[in-house]
């Protein structure tokens, strides 16, 4: 099989929430089939029973215990704040609506 069916391509497009033109459907019938064939090649990879090698180096970094630190005083924090309103720190808007 060198192509997917039209319905399969439309189903994938529906899942991806994209609209396809007629010429795009035909193009993607072939391209998606090639992609699926490449993914099927993964099944042919030999499974190893040995422990997988994640990193060739053994990292023995010492971890320190979590400890509660001293709280910063309000006046100290507000000295480093560029903009504030009352007791609140103003920050730039990160999301546009």
DAZI-V510053 format. One record per helix or strand of 2 or more residues. SS is the DSSP state (helix for helix, strand for strand). FROM is the first residue (numbers start at 1). TO is the last residue. Records with the same first field share a line. If there is no record, write none. Layout:
# DAZI-V510053
SS=FROM-TO  FROM-TO
This chain:
# DAZI-V510053
helix=6-16  22-44  74-79
strand=84-85  88-89
